[in-house]
């Protein structure tokens, strides 16, 4: 492991010189895909071991909502548009917290959705739009790019090496990570791209932001505390859908409400 880390730092130094230009959405990512997976696994283990802060619903005791979300996730992954579909694990967990309006996806594809977000939304295409957006952040490897910028390569290598304090810090940081505007735009476009080959309304993410905007008088929702204002993003969702020629219009409102009734 020590030799691996030393080699990684040496290779990364070279990579910094060679790849300073041409990175997607701006910023340099010194991590490999395998290191994204290692980092995500460390964060997932920290979440699994902290039920007081992250009360994950047991999938065996709550099969219906999990099966529903698995089907949604698989429809997105099988669209043919997710670059790292076969490399990342795409494990999905529901966090039982009705007061938190949020979802996130770690490096390496560990997906987390809060019950607060699920119960806030009106239809399956809205949640699919949000899930596609979060999958996009992982697929485009935004988190490790952003965290490389914030923390530096040495800190993130300590996480992969198993430094517990660093893992706790990076876990909290990932959940509240503020992405750049270009990364958010890329993730929005990825959401439409992933949903476009399906029967979903590919601009489901726009419907979510429209709902947030219409009900914004109650304060800033958790999701928007780490995401830019939806003002221009709504139009971008619809423009991307039109540009790609997406024909799906399914929202699955009835089925979605039936699923919600199975949540604790």
N, C-alpha and C positions, 0 to 999 in steps of 0.2 A: 504493500500500500504506500509506504514512504517513497519508494522509487517511482511508483505511478504518479504521486503528487508532484515530485520534483520534475519528472518528465513533462507533466501537464503544464507546470509553470513555465518551463523552458519553451515548450511548443506554443503556449499562449503568448509569450513575448514576441515570438516570430509572427504569430497570427496578428498581433496588434499592428505590426508594421505592414503586413501584406494585405490586411483586410480593412484598413482604415476607411476605405471608400466602398460605396455600393452596398451597404447593409440596408435591409428592408426597414423602412420607417425611421431610419436614422439611429445612430448609436451602434456601439460595437458589442458583439456577443462573443466572449472568449470561451464559452462552454460548448462542448460537443453534445450531440443528441443523447448519447449514453449518460453524460453527466447531468443533463436535464432529468433523465429518468431516476438517477441516483438521488438528486436533490428532492424530487417529488416524493420518492419513497421515504426519505427521512422526515419530510414535513407530514406526510400521511401517518407515519408512526407516532409522531408527536401529537397529532389530533386524536388518533385512536386511544392514546394513553392519557388523555385529559378530558374525560367525559363531563366534568363540572363546567368547563368552559365551552366544550364542543359536544353537546348531548346528541350524538349520532343515533338515529332510529335503527333498531335492530331489524335487519331485512327479513329474518325468519319469522319474526312476530308481526311484521307489517308487509306481507307479500304483495298486496294489491297496489299500493302507491309505488313500490319499487319496480314491480313488473311494468307498470305504466311508464315510468321514467326510463327503464331499460329499453323499452320498445322505441321511445322517442329518441334516445341517445343512439340506438343502433340504426334508426332511419337516417339520422344525420351522418353517422360514420360510413354508412353504406351508399352514400350519395355519389361516391367516386371523387369527391372534391377535397377530402381531408388528406393532406400530404403525409402526415405521420400516423395514419390510421393503423397500420400494422406494426409500428414500432413502439407506440405508447400503449399503456394498459387500459386507459379510459375507465378506471374504476369509478363508480358513482356512489355517493352517500348522501342521505338526507339528514340535515341537522334540525333537530326539533327545537325551534326557537321562533315562536309566532310573532315576536316583537322585532325581528330583524329582517329587513327587506334586502336580501343580498344573495348572491351566488358567486362562486369563484372556481377557477381551475388552476391547479398547481402546474409547475413544469412537469413534463412526463405524463400529463393527462389524468390527474386525480380530480374528479369533478365533485363539487359540493353545492347543494341547493338547500336553502333554508325554507322551513315550512311557512315562515312569514311571507316570503316572496310567492310561494305556490298559492297561498290563500288570497293574496292580493290580486293575482292575475285572473282574467276572465276566460281564457281559452288556451288550448294546447299550442296554437301557433305562436302565441305571445311567449310562452315559456320556451318553446323550441327556438324562437328568435334570440332569447337571452342565453340559452344553452349554447347555441351556435356561436354567439359572440364570445362566450367564455372559452369554448373549445378553440376558437380562433386565436385567442391570446396564447394558449398553450401550443397550438399547431405552428403558429408563426414565431414561437419562442420569445415572446415579448418579455415575459417575467425575468428570465435570466439576463436578457439584454438590459432591462431597466435596473435590475439589482446589481449587475456588474458596474453600472454607472454610479449607483448609490453607495455600494459597500466595497467594491473592489474585488478582484479575483481571489486574493488571499483569504478574505473572510468567507467567501462562498466555498472555497476548498476546505476550510475548517468545518463547514457544515457537512459536506460530503464525508469528511474524515470522522464524523461522529461527535463533534463538540456539542454537548447538550445545550449549553447556554446559547451558543450561536444558532442552533436549531430552533430553540424557543423564540429567539429574536426574529429569525427569518420567517417563521410561521406567522407570527403576528404581523410582520411586514407584508407578507403576501396577501393576507386577507384584506388589508387596508391599502394595498399598493395603488398609487396614483400613476396611471400610464400617461404617456405623452399624447397630445392630440392626434398626431399621425398614427400612433399605435391604436388608438380608439377608432379612428377612421378605417384602418385596415381590418380590425376585428369586426366592425359593422359590415363592411363589404364581404368579409369571409362568411358571416352569418347568412347573408343573402345568397352567396355562392353555394354554401352547403345545402340550404333549403331549396334552392332553385330546381334541382332534378326531382324533388319529392312532390307530393300532392299538397303540401302545406302552402299557405300564403307566405311567400318567401320574404315579405316585408313584415313578418310578425313582430320583429324587434321595434319597428316604427309604432305599431299599435301599443306596445308596452310604454314607449316614451310619450306617446300621446296621452295615455292614461296618467302617467306621472305629471305631465305638464298641466293637465286639466285639474288635478287634485293637489297641486303644489302648494296651495294656501296653508296646508297643515304643517309646513316646515319642510326641510330638505330630507328626503328619504335616504336610508343608508346607502342604497345603490348609487345615488347621485353624489354622495360625499366622496366617492372615489372615481367618479366618472364625470366628464364635462357636461355642461348644460345640453338638453336635447333639442334646443331651438333649431339648429341647422342640421342636426343628425337625422331628424325625421324625414326631411326632404331628400337627404342622401340615400336613405334606405329605399325610398320609392324610385328614385332615379336609377339606382343600381339594379333594382328589379326590372325596370323598363329596359335598361341597356342590355341586360342578360336575356331578356325575352322570357322571363319566368311565367308559366301559365297556371301554376297551382293556386288554389284559392281556399282550400280547406282550413277551417279554424277548429273544428271538433269541440265546440263549446259544451254541448250536452255531455259528451264523454268525459270532458275535463271536470265538469261539476260533479259528475258521478264519482270520479276518482278522489276529488277533494273530500267527499263524505266519508272516505275510508281512512283519512288521516286522524291521528289522535288529537 
